[in-house]
Amino acid sequence: MTTKGSGRSSARTQPAKPALSRAAIVEATLALIDENGLAAVSMRKVATRLDTAAASLYVYVDDRKDLFEAAYDLALAEVLTSTAVEGPWREQLQRIVFDQIEVLASHNDIALVALADAQIGSNSLRVTERILSLLRSGGVADDACIAAADLLDQFVTSSAIEQAAWSRDALSARAKDPTSASGEAMITSAAGRIEAAYDAVSADDFPAITALKPHLTSADPADRRAWKFNAVLDGVTAASRST
């Protein structure tokens, strides 16, 4: 027999909560990072997203650092699902490096996780394995491969952080004025600010900036990224040959 008008659902009619697991916790963490960035994510907020108590998370993760590193590794799974490129080793290496930048930048500022510590999750190790294999196939000496991979990882991290910052600025600008948030508009606006700063400096005090000013703001971001990658790799191969 039921009581009419009680407004309460029987426990039997309420949907059961999904079972708590490390995978579910990490997925929720990555979603929160996407929405608000690393600094805004706490154990309590992750627990709230999962409708559980913060203390229950510690059965599956050690601490916030462990959580962020696991979320970073989950993001890298998207790199591993991309189609492998056939062709010269440099083209394959550029593809996986640029894929990492795009994937990490699509997850807000998660690339910051890799600034302080080497990432050794399963997906991170698989990406590293592919990079090391490509470097070796390109003739980079074994004793130079690790340093080269580390240098490329720093390039990935800094590029992803920069690109993610641009994306956040675009979202902020779009909220204020939808017409000002296109990629072209953002580049034009940034170039204008930089040009104004360069125009204000003295040619006597800053002769190099003055001489190179036309080149400092005119480069296409994609072209500049490709140039940086090739400069790094040219340096790696040259250094490897000289040792």
N, C-alpha and C positions, 0 to 999 in steps of 0.2 A: 504494500500500500504506500502511495506517495502523498506528500503534502503539497497541495496546489499553492502556487504563488510564492513558494519559498525563494525562488530566484537562484537557487544553488544547483550546480551540476553534480551528479553522482561521480565519485572518483572513477567509477567504471567507464563513464562516458567521456572523460577527459583524455585527450591524446597523451600517450606516454612520452616522456622526454627521451631524446636519443641518448644512448649510453655514452657516458663520458669516456674519452680516450685521448691519448696524446695527439693523434691525428686531428681529431675534432678541435682540440685546444689550439693547435698550430694553425689550422685553417681559420679559426675565429680571430686569432692574433693577426694574421696576414690581412684579413678583411678590415680590421680596425686600423692597421697601419696605412692601408690604402686610403681610408677615409680621413684620417686625422694626423698621420705621421707618428714617428717613433715616440717622441716626447710625450704625446698624449695617451699612450697606451700603458695601462697598469694591470697588475694581476687582478685587481678588483673589477676593472672594466671588462676584461676578458671573461671573468666569471659571470658578470651580469649578462653579457652577450649569450652565454651558455646556460643561463638560468640555474646557476649553482653557487656555492660558496667559494670564496677565494682560497680557503684552506684546502679544498678538495683538489685544486690544481697541482699542488705539490706532490701528490701521489705520482704524477706523470712527468712533471718538469722540475728541475732543480731550483730555478729562480728566473728572474726577468731576462737575464743575459742568455740563459739556455733557451728561453722561449723565442727571443729575437733571432738567435742563430738558427733555430729550427725553422722559423718563418722565412729567413733568408734562403735556406736550403730548399724549402718548398718552392719558392719563386724560381729558383734555378732549374727546376724540373721543366719549366716552359722552354728553356734553351735546348734541353736534350730532346724535346719532341719536334724541334724544327728539322726540316728535311736536310739531309747531308748534301753538301755541294761537291760535285765532282770537278776535278780540274787541278791546277797547280796548287802546291801546298800553301802558298801565300794567300791565294784567293779563299781557300778553305779556312785558313786561320783568321782572315779578316772577317769572314762571315760569322764565325763563332764569337769573336770578340765584339763585333757590332751587335749581334743578337743579345749578348749579355747586357750591353749598355741599354738597349731598347727595353728588354724585359725588366731589368732592375729599375729603370726610370719610370716604368709604368706602375710601380708599386711605391709611389711617393718617395720618401727618403730612406728606404730600407738599405740602400747601398752604404749608408753610414756604418752599418754593422761590421762591414769588412775593413774599416779603417784601422782598427786597433789590433785585431787578432786574425790570424789565418783561419779561414773557414774550412773545416774538415768533415762536413756532413757528406752523406753518400752522393748527393747530386754535385756538390762542390768537387768532390774527388773525381767524379766522372768527367766533369768539364776540364779539370786539370789534366787528367789522363789524355784527353783528346788534344789539348794544347801541347803537352809535352811530346806526344807522338808526332804531331805536325812539325814541331820544331826539329825533332830528330830527323824526320824525313827530308827536311830542308837543308840538312847538313850542319846544323848548329851542334857544336861540341857538347858532349854529355855534361862536362863540368860547367857549361854556360847555360844549360837549359833551365835549371831551377831559377837562376837570377833573371833570365829572360821572361819566364812565366810570371815571376813576381812583378817585374816591371810592367808587363801587359795587364796584370791584375790591378795595379795602381792606376793605369790608364783607364781601365773599365770603370773603376770605382769613382774616380774624379769626374769622368764624363757623365756617368749616370746621375751623380749628385747634381751636377750643373743642369742637365736636361730636366730632371725632376723639379728643380727650382724654377726653371722657365715654365713648366707646366702649371705649377702652383700659382705663379704670377699671372698666367693666362686665365686661370679660373677666377682669380680675384678680380682681374680686369673685366672679365665677362659679366661678373655679378654687378659691376658698376655701370658698364657700357658694353653691350653685346657687339657693337661695331668695332671695338678697339682690341678685341682678343684674338684676332686671326694671327696665324704664324707670321705673315708678312707685316702686319701692324705692330706686333711685338718686337720684331727685329728692327723695324724702322724706328720705333720709339727708343729702344736701347741704343741704337747707333746714334740717334740724335743726342742722347745724354752724354755719350762718350765723346762725340765730336765737340760738344759744347765745352767739356772739360779740357780737351786737347787744345781747342782754340784759345782758351784762357791762359795757357802757360806761355812763358817767355821762351823765344827761340834761343836766346843766349844761355838760359839755364837748362833747357831741355832740347838740345839740338837733335838728338836721335829721334825723339818723339815727333818733333816738328817735321823732320825729313820723311819719316815713315807714316805720318798721319793718314795719307790717302789709302794706305794698305791696311791700317789697323781696324778699319770699320767696313771695308768693302768685301771681304772674303765671305763666300757662302759657307754656312755652318757645316754642311755635309762635306764640302771640299776641304775645309780646314780639318775636320775629323780624319778624313782619309790621308791628308798630308801628315798629320801627327802619327798615325799608325805606321805609315811607310817610313817616317823618320826614325821611329823607335825600332822597327824591324831592320832597317838598313844598318843602324848602329849595332844591333845585336849580331847580325851576320858578320859585319866588319870586325867587331871585337872578337868574335869566335874564331875567325880566320887568323887573327894576329896572336892568339894564345897557343 
